[in-house]
Amino acid sequence: MLVIDDDLGKSGARSEHREGFQRLVAEISLGHVGLVLGTEMSPLARSGRDWYQLLELSALGGALLADDA
């Protein structure tokens, strides 16, 4: 299990300055991720473009997204 919490306290408006989000997208793109567990997915969804990119890459790579809400 890998925990990515690099982006805590950073704005979710743009992914360019969010190393954790970029790492998550890279790991999903490489097929290294089967399941993304989040305690709250809304920070990922603050930018619609980033959210839909994550959804599309997850679908293509076979990764599931899960939220505890």
PDB file with SEQRES, HELIX, SHEET and CRYST1 records, atoms N, CA, C and O in Angstrom:
SEQRES   1 A   69  MET LEU VAL ILE ASP ASP ASP LEU GLY LYS SER GLY ALA          
SEQRES   2 A   69  ARG SER GLU HIS ARG GLU GLY PHE GLN ARG LEU VAL ALA          
SEQRES   3 A   69  GLU ILE SER LEU GLY HIS VAL GLY LEU VAL LEU GLY THR          
SEQRES   4 A   69  GLU MET SER PRO LEU ALA ARG SER GLY ARG ASP TRP TYR          
SEQRES   5 A   69  GLN LEU LEU GLU LEU SER ALA LEU GLY GLY ALA LEU LEU          
SEQRES   6 A   69  ALA ASP ASP ALA                                              
HELIX    1 AA1 SER A   15  HIS A   17  5                                   3    
HELIX    2 AA2 GLU A   19  SER A   29  1                                  11    
HELIX    3 AA3 LEU A   44  ARG A   46  5                                   3    
HELIX    4 AA4 GLY A   48  GLY A   61  1                                  14    
SHEET    1 AA1 2 LEU A  35  GLY A  38  0                                        
SHEET    2 AA1 2 LEU A  64  ASP A  67  1                                        
CRYST1    1.000    1.000    1.000  90.00  90.00  90.00 P 1           1          
ATOM      1  N   MET A   1       0.852  -1.166   0.000  1.00  0.00           N  
ATOM      2  CA  MET A   1       0.000   0.000   0.000  1.00  0.00           C  
ATOM      3  C   MET A   1       0.903   1.235   0.000  1.00  0.00           C  
ATOM      4  O   MET A   1       1.934   1.279   0.671  1.00  0.00           O  
ATOM      5  N   LEU A   2       0.480   2.232  -0.773  1.00  0.00           N  
ATOM      6  CA  LEU A   2       1.200   3.495  -0.876  1.00  0.00           C  
ATOM      7  C   LEU A   2       0.257   4.613  -0.477  1.00  0.00           C  
ATOM      8  O   LEU A   2      -0.854   4.704  -0.997  1.00  0.00           O  
ATOM      9  N   VAL A   3       0.685   5.453   0.433  1.00  0.00           N  
ATOM     10  CA  VAL A   3      -0.110   6.606   0.859  1.00  0.00           C  
ATOM     11  C   VAL A   3       0.500   7.853   0.225  1.00  0.00           C  
ATOM     12  O   VAL A   3       1.686   8.137   0.393  1.00  0.00           O  
ATOM     13  N   ILE A   4      -0.336   8.592  -0.509  1.00  0.00           N  
ATOM     14  CA  ILE A   4       0.103   9.849  -1.107  1.00  0.00           C  
ATOM     15  C   ILE A   4      -0.652  10.970  -0.404  1.00  0.00           C  
ATOM     16  O   ILE A   4      -1.858  11.130  -0.587  1.00  0.00           O  
ATOM     17  N   ASP A   5       0.062  11.730   0.390  1.00  0.00           N  
ATOM     18  CA  ASP A   5      -0.564  12.841   1.116  1.00  0.00           C  
ATOM     19  C   ASP A   5       0.246  14.127   0.948  1.00  0.00           C  
ATOM     20  O   ASP A   5       0.196  15.022   1.792  1.00  0.00           O  
ATOM     21  N   ASP A   6       0.988  14.203  -0.148  1.00  0.00           N  
ATOM     22  CA  ASP A   6       1.856  15.355  -0.405  1.00  0.00           C  
ATOM     23  C   ASP A   6       1.090  16.661  -0.565  1.00  0.00           C  
ATOM     24  O   ASP A   6       1.642  17.732  -0.314  1.00  0.00           O  
ATOM     25  N   ASP A   7      -0.168  16.589  -0.976  1.00  0.00           N  
ATOM     26  CA  ASP A   7      -0.924  17.792  -1.324  1.00  0.00           C  
ATOM     27  C   ASP A   7      -1.782  18.344  -0.190  1.00  0.00           C  
ATOM     28  O   ASP A   7      -2.591  19.246  -0.406  1.00  0.00           O  
ATOM     29  N   LEU A   8      -1.611  17.812   1.009  1.00  0.00           N  
ATOM     30  CA  LEU A   8      -2.409  18.309   2.130  1.00  0.00           C  
ATOM     31  C   LEU A   8      -2.125  19.790   2.354  1.00  0.00           C  
ATOM     32  O   LEU A   8      -0.967  20.200   2.440  1.00  0.00           O  
ATOM     33  N   GLY A   9      -3.179  20.586   2.448  1.00  0.00           N  
ATOM     34  CA  GLY A   9      -3.051  22.010   2.686  1.00  0.00           C  
ATOM     35  C   GLY A   9      -2.769  22.840   1.450  1.00  0.00           C  
ATOM     36  O   GLY A   9      -2.582  24.053   1.550  1.00  0.00           O  
ATOM     37  N   LYS A  10      -2.734  22.199   0.271  1.00  0.00           N  
ATOM     38  CA  LYS A  10      -2.512  22.934  -0.973  1.00  0.00           C  
ATOM     39  C   LYS A  10      -3.828  23.085  -1.717  1.00  0.00           C  
ATOM     40  O   LYS A  10      -4.729  22.257  -1.587  1.00  0.00           O  
ATOM     41  N   SER A  11      -3.926  24.140  -2.488  1.00  0.00           N  
ATOM     42  CA  SER A  11      -5.118  24.381  -3.292  1.00  0.00           C  
ATOM     43  C   SER A  11      -5.278  23.291  -4.331  1.00  0.00           C  
ATOM     44  O   SER A  11      -4.302  22.860  -4.946  1.00  0.00           O  
ATOM     45  N   GLY A  12      -6.509  22.845  -4.525  1.00  0.00           N  
ATOM     46  CA  GLY A  12      -6.802  21.848  -5.544  1.00  0.00           C  
ATOM     47  C   GLY A  12      -7.211  22.450  -6.861  1.00  0.00           C  
ATOM     48  O   GLY A  12      -7.638  21.731  -7.765  1.00  0.00           O  
ATOM     49  N   ALA A  13      -7.091  23.765  -6.993  1.00  0.00           N  
ATOM     50  CA  ALA A  13      -7.560  24.435  -8.199  1.00  0.00           C  
ATOM     51  C   ALA A  13      -6.751  24.055  -9.438  1.00  0.00           C  
ATOM     52  O   ALA A  13      -7.305  23.979 -10.535  1.00  0.00           O  
ATOM     53  N   ARG A  14      -5.464  23.817  -9.279  1.00  0.00           N  
ATOM     54  CA  ARG A  14      -4.617  23.469 -10.419  1.00  0.00           C  
ATOM     55  C   ARG A  14      -3.687  22.349 -10.028  1.00  0.00           C  
ATOM     56  O   ARG A  14      -3.112  22.365  -8.940  1.00  0.00           O  
ATOM     57  N   SER A  15      -3.532  21.360 -10.918  1.00  0.00           N  
ATOM     58  CA  SER A  15      -2.711  20.195 -10.606  1.00  0.00           C  
ATOM     59  C   SER A  15      -1.215  20.434 -10.808  1.00  0.00           C  
ATOM     60  O   SER A  15      -0.405  19.624 -10.357  1.00  0.00           O  
ATOM     61  N   GLU A  16      -0.828  21.520 -11.472  1.00  0.00           N  
ATOM     62  CA  GLU A  16       0.584  21.750 -11.768  1.00  0.00           C  
ATOM     63  C   GLU A  16       1.453  21.821 -10.518  1.00  0.00           C  
ATOM     64  O   GLU A  16       2.620  21.429 -10.555  1.00  0.00           O  
ATOM     65  N   HIS A  17       0.905  22.313  -9.424  1.00  0.00           N  
ATOM     66  CA  HIS A  17       1.684  22.479  -8.191  1.00  0.00           C  
ATOM     67  C   HIS A  17       1.337  21.417  -7.152  1.00  0.00           C  
ATOM     68  O   HIS A  17       1.648  21.566  -5.970  1.00  0.00           O  
ATOM     69  N   ARG A  18       0.695  20.357  -7.600  1.00  0.00           N  
ATOM     70  CA  ARG A  18       0.280  19.278  -6.680  1.00  0.00           C  
ATOM     71  C   ARG A  18       1.040  18.005  -7.034  1.00  0.00           C  
ATOM     72  O   ARG A  18       0.586  17.207  -7.854  1.00  0.00           O  
ATOM     73  N   GLU A  19       2.196  17.824  -6.410  1.00  0.00           N  
ATOM     74  CA  GLU A  19       3.052  16.681  -6.718  1.00  0.00           C  
ATOM     75  C   GLU A  19       2.364  15.358  -6.428  1.00  0.00           C  
ATOM     76  O   GLU A  19       2.561  14.382  -7.152  1.00  0.00           O  
ATOM     77  N   GLY A  20       1.558  15.319  -5.376  1.00  0.00           N  
ATOM     78  CA  GLY A  20       0.860  14.083  -5.032  1.00  0.00           C  
ATOM     79  C   GLY A  20      -0.138  13.669  -6.100  1.00  0.00           C  
ATOM     80  O   GLY A  20      -0.225  12.492  -6.449  1.00  0.00           O  
ATOM     81  N   PHE A  21      -0.894  14.632  -6.625  1.00  0.00           N  
ATOM     82  CA  PHE A  21      -1.853  14.335  -7.686  1.00  0.00           C  
ATOM     83  C   PHE A  21      -1.124  13.866  -8.940  1.00  0.00           C  
ATOM     84  O   PHE A  21      -1.546  12.906  -9.584  1.00  0.00           O  
ATOM     85  N   GLN A  22      -0.037  14.538  -9.285  1.00  0.00           N  
ATOM     86  CA  GLN A  22       0.739  14.150 -10.458  1.00  0.00           C  
ATOM     87  C   GLN A  22       1.297  12.740 -10.298  1.00  0.00           C  
ATOM     88  O   GLN A  22       1.320  11.966 -11.255  1.00  0.00           O  
ATOM     89  N   ARG A  23       1.740  12.411  -9.110  1.00  0.00           N  
ATOM     90  CA  ARG A  23       2.260  11.061  -8.846  1.00  0.00           C  
ATOM     91  C   ARG A  23       1.153  10.022  -8.961  1.00  0.00           C  
ATOM     92  O   ARG A  23       1.363   8.945  -9.519  1.00  0.00           O  
ATOM     93  N   LEU A  24      -0.029  10.345  -8.434  1.00  0.00           N  
ATOM     94  CA  LEU A  24      -1.174   9.434  -8.529  1.00  0.00           C  
ATOM     95  C   LEU A  24      -1.532   9.174  -9.983  1.00  0.00           C  
ATOM     96  O   LEU A  24      -1.732   8.023 -10.374  1.00  0.00           O  
ATOM     97  N   VAL A  25      -1.616  10.223 -10.788  1.00  0.00           N  
ATOM     98  CA  VAL A  25      -1.933  10.076 -12.208  1.00  0.00           C  
ATOM     99  C   VAL A  25      -0.872   9.232 -12.911  1.00  0.00           C  
ATOM    100  O   VAL A  25      -1.205   8.378 -13.732  1.00  0.00           O  
ATOM    101  N   ALA A  26       0.391   9.462 -12.598  1.00  0.00           N  
ATOM    102  CA  ALA A  26       1.474   8.688 -13.214  1.00  0.00           C  
ATOM    103  C   ALA A  26       1.381   7.213 -12.847  1.00  0.00           C  
ATOM    104  O   ALA A  26       1.523   6.348 -13.711  1.00  0.00           O  
ATOM    105  N   GLU A  27       1.144   6.921 -11.577  1.00  0.00           N  
ATOM    106  CA  GLU A  27       1.056   5.527 -11.131  1.00  0.00           C  
ATOM    107  C   GLU A  27      -0.141   4.809 -11.767  1.00  0.00           C  
ATOM    108  O   GLU A  27      -0.039   3.637 -12.130  1.00  0.00           O  
ATOM    109  N   ILE A  28      -1.261   5.503 -11.901  1.00  0.00           N  
ATOM    110  CA  ILE A  28      -2.432   4.920 -12.557  1.00  0.00           C  
ATOM    111  C   ILE A  28      -2.123   4.678 -14.033  1.00  0.00           C  
ATOM    112  O   ILE A  28      -2.458   3.623 -14.572  1.00  0.00           O  
ATOM    113  N   SER A  29      -1.480   5.657 -14.694  1.00  0.00           N  
ATOM    114  CA  SER A  29      -1.142   5.542 -16.115  1.00  0.00           C  
ATOM    115  C   SER A  29      -0.201   4.374 -16.387  1.00  0.00           C  
ATOM    116  O   SER A  29      -0.281   3.735 -17.436  1.00  0.00           O  
ATOM    117  N   LEU A  30       0.684   4.101 -15.443  1.00  0.00           N  
ATOM    118  CA  LEU A  30       1.629   2.994 -15.596  1.00  0.00           C  
ATOM    119  C   LEU A  30       1.012   1.641 -15.266  1.00  0.00           C  
ATOM    120  O   LEU A  30       1.655   0.605 -15.438  1.00  0.00           O  
ATOM    121  N   GLY A  31      -0.226   1.645 -14.795  1.00  0.00           N  
ATOM    122  CA  GLY A  31      -0.895   0.388 -14.454  1.00  0.00           C  
ATOM    123  C   GLY A  31      -0.483  -0.174 -13.112  1.00  0.00           C  
ATOM    124  O   GLY A  31      -0.674  -1.363 -12.858  1.00  0.00           O  
ATOM    125  N   HIS A  32       0.081   0.658 -12.243  1.00  0.00           N  
ATOM    126  CA  HIS A  32       0.542   0.208 -10.933  1.00  0.00           C  
ATOM    127  C   HIS A  32      -0.540   0.267  -9.863  1.00  0.00           C  
ATOM    128  O   HIS A  32      -0.313  -0.150  -8.728  1.00  0.00           O  
ATOM    129  N   VAL A  33      -1.714   0.782 -10.217  1.00  0.00           N  
ATOM    130  CA  VAL A  33      -2.767   1.016  -9.229  1.00  0.00           C  
ATOM    131  C   VAL A  33      -3.998   0.187  -9.578  1.00  0.00           C  
ATOM    132  O   VAL A  33      -4.456   0.186 -10.720  1.00  0.00           O  
ATOM    133  N   GLY A  34      -4.524  -0.516  -8.584  1.00  0.00           N  
ATOM    134  CA  GLY A  34      -5.767  -1.250  -8.768  1.00  0.00           C  
ATOM    135  C   GLY A  34      -6.926  -0.586  -8.054  1.00  0.00           C  
ATOM    136  O   GLY A  34      -8.079  -0.713  -8.467  1.00  0.00           O  
ATOM    137  N   LEU A  35      -6.614   0.127  -6.976  1.00  0.00           N  
ATOM    138  CA  LEU A  35      -7.656   0.754  -6.168  1.00  0.00           C  
ATOM    139  C   LEU A  35      -7.117   2.031  -5.530  1.00  0.00           C  
ATOM    140  O   LEU A  35      -6.040   2.036  -4.934  1.00  0.00           O  
ATOM    141  N   VAL A  36      -7.875   3.102  -5.663  1.00  0.00           N  
ATOM    142  CA  VAL A  36      -7.550   4.371  -4.999  1.00  0.00           C  
ATOM    143  C   VAL A  36      -8.576   4.546  -3.893  1.00  0.00           C  
ATOM    144  O   VAL A  36      -9.770   4.678  -4.161  1.00  0.00           O  
ATOM    145  N   LEU A  37      -8.111   4.548  -2.652  1.00  0.00           N  
ATOM    146  CA  LEU A  37      -8.983   4.763  -1.506  1.00  0.00           C  
ATOM    147  C   LEU A  37      -8.801   6.196  -1.014  1.00  0.00           C  
ATOM    148  O   LEU A  37      -7.677   6.648  -0.795  1.00  0.00           O  
ATOM    149  N   GLY A  38      -9.892   6.888  -0.845  1.00  0.00           N  
ATOM    150  CA  GLY A  38      -9.819   8.258  -0.361  1.00  0.00           C  
ATOM    151  C   GLY A  38     -10.754   8.468   0.809  1.00  0.00           C  
ATOM    152  O   GLY A  38     -11.851   7.910   0.851  1.00  0.00           O  
ATOM    153  N   THR A  39     -10.316   9.274   1.756  1.00  0.00           N  
ATOM    154  CA  THR A  39     -11.214   9.613   2.852  1.00  0.00           C  
ATOM    155  C   THR A  39     -12.145  10.734   2.433  1.00  0.00           C  
ATOM    156  O   THR A  39     -13.226  10.907   2.996  1.00  0.00           O  
ATOM    157  N   GLU A  40     -11.704  11.503   1.423  1.00  0.00           N  
ATOM    158  CA  GLU A  40     -12.542  12.548   0.861  1.00  0.00           C  
ATOM    159  C   GLU A  40     -12.015  12.856  -0.533  1.00  0.00           C  
ATOM    160  O   GLU A  40     -10.884  13.320  -0.686  1.00  0.00           O  
ATOM    161  N   MET A  41     -12.822  12.603  -1.538  1.00  0.00           N  
ATOM    162  CA  MET A  41     -12.382  12.802  -2.924  1.00  0.00           C  
ATOM    163  C   MET A  41     -12.614  14.223  -3.418  1.00  0.00           C  
ATOM    164  O   MET A  41     -12.151  14.570  -4.505  1.00  0.00           O  
ATOM    165  N   SER A  42     -13.317  15.056  -2.655  1.00  0.00           N  
ATOM    166  CA  SER A  42     -13.632  16.396  -3.139  1.00  0.00           C  
ATOM    167  C   SER A  42     -12.395  17.239  -3.461  1.00  0.00           C  
ATOM    168  O   SER A  42     -12.465  18.034  -4.398  1.00  0.00           O  
ATOM    169  N   PRO A  43     -11.264  17.120  -2.747  1.00  0.00           N  
ATOM    170  CA  PRO A  43     -10.094  17.894  -3.171  1.00  0.00           C  
ATOM    171  C   PRO A  43      -9.616  17.515  -4.573  1.00  0.00           C  
ATOM    172  O   PRO A  43      -9.087  18.361  -5.293  1.00  0.00           O  
ATOM    173  N   LEU A  44      -9.794  16.262  -4.963  1.00  0.00           N  
ATOM    174  CA  LEU A  44      -9.431  15.861  -6.316  1.00  0.00           C  
ATOM    175  C   LEU A  44     -10.386  16.449  -7.335  1.00  0.00           C  
ATOM    176  O   LEU A  44     -10.015  16.676  -8.487  1.00  0.00           O  
ATOM    177  N   ALA A  45     -11.621  16.697  -6.911  1.00  0.00           N  
ATOM    178  CA  ALA A  45     -12.664  17.143  -7.826  1.00  0.00           C  
ATOM    179  C   ALA A  45     -12.768  18.664  -7.923  1.00  0.00           C  
ATOM    180  O   ALA A  45     -13.653  19.162  -8.619  1.00  0.00           O  
ATOM    181  N   ARG A  46     -11.917  19.402  -7.269  1.00  0.00           N  
ATOM    182  CA  ARG A  46     -12.010  20.871  -7.315  1.00  0.00           C  
ATOM    183  C   ARG A  46     -11.793  21.403  -8.720  1.00  0.00           C  
ATOM    184  O   ARG A  46     -12.358  22.430  -9.095  1.00  0.00           O  
ATOM    185  N   SER A  47     -10.984  20.714  -9.488  1.00  0.00           N  
ATOM    186  CA  SER A  47     -10.803  21.061 -10.893  1.00  0.00           C  
ATOM    187  C   SER A  47     -11.478  19.978 -11.718  1.00  0.00           C  
ATOM    188  O   SER A  47     -11.076  18.815 -11.676  1.00  0.00           O  
ATOM    189  N   GLY A  48     -12.498  20.359 -12.462  1.00  0.00           N  
ATOM    190  CA  GLY A  48     -13.212  19.382 -13.278  1.00  0.00           C  
ATOM    191  C   GLY A  48     -12.308  18.692 -14.278  1.00  0.00           C  
ATOM    192  O   GLY A  48     -12.432  17.489 -14.507  1.00  0.00           O  
ATOM    193  N   ARG A  49     -11.398  19.447 -14.874  1.00  0.00           N  
ATOM    194  CA  ARG A  49     -10.467  18.868 -15.856  1.00  0.00           C  
ATOM    195  C   ARG A  49      -9.618  17.771 -15.220  1.00  0.00           C  
ATOM    196  O   ARG A  49      -9.468  16.692 -15.793  1.00  0.00           O  
ATOM    197  N   ASP A  50      -9.068  18.038 -14.051  1.00  0.00           N  
ATOM    198  CA  ASP A  50      -8.236  17.049 -13.366  1.00  0.00           C  
ATOM    199  C   ASP A  50      -9.058  15.836 -12.943  1.00  0.00           C  
ATOM    200  O   ASP A  50      -8.602  14.699 -13.062  1.00  0.00           O  
ATOM    201  N   TRP A  51     -10.262  16.077 -12.453  1.00  0.00           N  
ATOM    202  CA  TRP A  51     -11.124  14.988 -12.001  1.00  0.00           C  
ATOM    203  C   TRP A  51     -11.450  14.059 -13.162  1.00  0.00           C  
ATOM    204  O   TRP A  51     -11.357  12.839 -13.026  1.00  0.00           O  
ATOM    205  N   TYR A  52     -11.834  14.634 -14.311  1.00  0.00           N  
ATOM    206  CA  TYR A  52     -12.191  13.800 -15.457  1.00  0.00           C  
ATOM    207  C   TYR A  52     -10.977  13.089 -16.040  1.00  0.00           C  
ATOM    208  O   TYR A  52     -11.098  11.981 -16.564  1.00  0.00           O  
ATOM    209  N   GLN A  53      -9.818  13.712 -15.955  1.00  0.00           N  
ATOM    210  CA  GLN A  53      -8.591  13.029 -16.370  1.00  0.00           C  
ATOM    211  C   GLN A  53      -8.348  11.807 -15.486  1.00  0.00           C  
ATOM    212  O   GLN A  53      -8.011  10.731 -15.980  1.00  0.00           O  
ATOM    213  N   LEU A  54      -8.519  11.980 -14.195  1.00  0.00           N  
ATOM    214  CA  LEU A  54      -8.334  10.874 -13.254  1.00  0.00           C  
ATOM    215  C   LEU A  54      -9.345   9.759 -13.517  1.00  0.00           C  
ATOM    216  O   LEU A  54      -8.983   8.582 -13.513  1.00  0.00           O  
ATOM    217  N   LEU A  55     -10.598  10.117 -13.743  1.00  0.00           N  
ATOM    218  CA  LEU A  55     -11.623   9.117 -14.043  1.00  0.00           C  
ATOM    219  C   LEU A  55     -11.304   8.348 -15.324  1.00  0.00           C  
ATOM    220  O   LEU A  55     -11.415   7.123 -15.367  1.00  0.00           O  
ATOM    221  N   GLU A  56     -10.907   9.077 -16.361  1.00  0.00           N  
ATOM    222  CA  GLU A  56     -10.616   8.432 -17.640  1.00  0.00           C  
ATOM    223  C   GLU A  56      -9.417   7.495 -17.537  1.00  0.00           C  
ATOM    224  O   GLU A  56      -9.466   6.365 -18.023  1.00  0.00           O  
ATOM    225  N   LEU A  57      -8.346   7.962 -16.908  1.00  0.00           N  
ATOM    226  CA  LEU A  57      -7.158   7.119 -16.748  1.00  0.00           C  
ATOM    227  C   LEU A  57      -7.454   5.896 -15.889  1.00  0.00           C  
ATOM    228  O   LEU A  57      -6.947   4.807 -16.155  1.00  0.00           O  
ATOM    229  N   SER A  58      -8.276   6.079 -14.857  1.00  0.00           N  
ATOM    230  CA  SER A  58      -8.651   4.951 -14.003  1.00  0.00           C  
ATOM    231  C   SER A  58      -9.441   3.923 -14.792  1.00  0.00           C  
ATOM    232  O   SER A  58      -9.210   2.722 -14.651  1.00  0.00           O  
ATOM    233  N   ALA A  59     -10.366   4.376 -15.615  1.00  0.00           N  
ATOM    234  CA  ALA A  59     -11.166   3.466 -16.435  1.00  0.00           C  
ATOM    235  C   ALA A  59     -10.282   2.716 -17.435  1.00  0.00           C  
ATOM    236  O   ALA A  59     -10.427   1.507 -17.614  1.00  0.00           O  
ATOM    237  N   LEU A  60      -9.371   3.435 -18.079  1.00  0.00           N  
ATOM    238  CA  LEU A  60      -8.498   2.809 -19.065  1.00  0.00           C  
ATOM    239  C   LEU A  60      -7.533   1.813 -18.416  1.00  0.00           C  
ATOM    240  O   LEU A  60      -7.223   0.766 -18.985  1.00  0.00           O  
ATOM    241  N   GLY A  61      -7.064   2.162 -17.213  1.00  0.00           N  
ATOM    242  CA  GLY A  61      -6.100   1.307 -16.518  1.00  0.00           C  
ATOM    243  C   GLY A  61      -6.729   0.246 -15.640  1.00  0.00           C  
ATOM    244  O   GLY A  61      -6.019  -0.586 -15.075  1.00  0.00           O  
ATOM    245  N   GLY A  62      -8.035   0.257 -15.515  1.00  0.00           N  
ATOM    246  CA  GLY A  62      -8.718  -0.733 -14.681  1.00  0.00           C  
ATOM    247  C   GLY A  62      -8.636  -0.447 -13.195  1.00  0.00           C  
ATOM    248  O   GLY A  62      -8.848  -1.353 -12.389  1.00  0.00           O  
ATOM    249  N   ALA A  63      -8.337   0.779 -12.806  1.00  0.00           N  
ATOM    250  CA  ALA A  63      -8.261   1.135 -11.386  1.00  0.00           C  
ATOM    251  C   ALA A  63      -9.629   1.570 -10.899  1.00  0.00           C  
ATOM    252  O   ALA A  63     -10.382   2.216 -11.627  1.00  0.00           O  
ATOM    253  N   LEU A  64      -9.942   1.220  -9.680  1.00  0.00           N  
ATOM    254  CA  LEU A  64     -11.191   1.627  -9.045  1.00  0.00           C  
ATOM    255  C   LEU A  64     -10.940   2.797  -8.112  1.00  0.00           C  
ATOM    256  O   LEU A  64      -9.878   2.896  -7.496  1.00  0.00           O  
ATOM    257  N   LEU A  65     -11.923   3.686  -8.010  1.00  0.00           N  
ATOM    258  CA  LEU A  65     -11.861   4.808  -7.068  1.00  0.00           C  
ATOM    259  C   LEU A  65     -12.909   4.579  -5.993  1.00  0.00           C  
ATOM    260  O   LEU A  65     -14.062   4.282  -6.306  1.00  0.00           O  
ATOM    261  N   ALA A  66     -12.524   4.712  -4.729  1.00  0.00           N  
ATOM    262  CA  ALA A  66     -13.444   4.489  -3.615  1.00  0.00           C  
ATOM    263  C   ALA A  66     -13.302   5.609  -2.591  1.00  0.00           C  
ATOM    264  O   ALA A  66     -12.198   6.054  -2.277  1.00  0.00           O  
ATOM    265  N   ASP A  67     -14.437   6.046  -2.084  1.00  0.00           N  
ATOM    266  CA  ASP A  67     -14.489   7.110  -1.084  1.00  0.00           C  
ATOM    267  C   ASP A  67     -15.271   6.573   0.110  1.00  0.00           C  
ATOM    268  O   ASP A  67     -16.202   5.787  -0.066  1.00  0.00           O  
ATOM    269  N   ASP A  68     -14.912   6.981   1.305  1.00  0.00           N  
ATOM    270  CA  ASP A  68     -15.597   6.468   2.481  1.00  0.00           C  
ATOM    271  C   ASP A  68     -16.934   7.173   2.756  1.00  0.00           C  
ATOM    272  O   ASP A  68     -17.657   6.783   3.673  1.00  0.00           O  
ATOM    273  N   ALA A  69     -17.260   8.188   1.986  1.00  0.00           N  
ATOM    274  CA  ALA A  69     -18.497   8.937   2.221  1.00  0.00           C  
ATOM    275  C   ALA A  69     -19.721   8.218   1.745  1.00  0.00           C  
ATOM    276  O   ALA A  69     -20.831   8.733   1.879  1.00  0.00           O  
TER     277      ALA A  69                                                      
END                                                                             
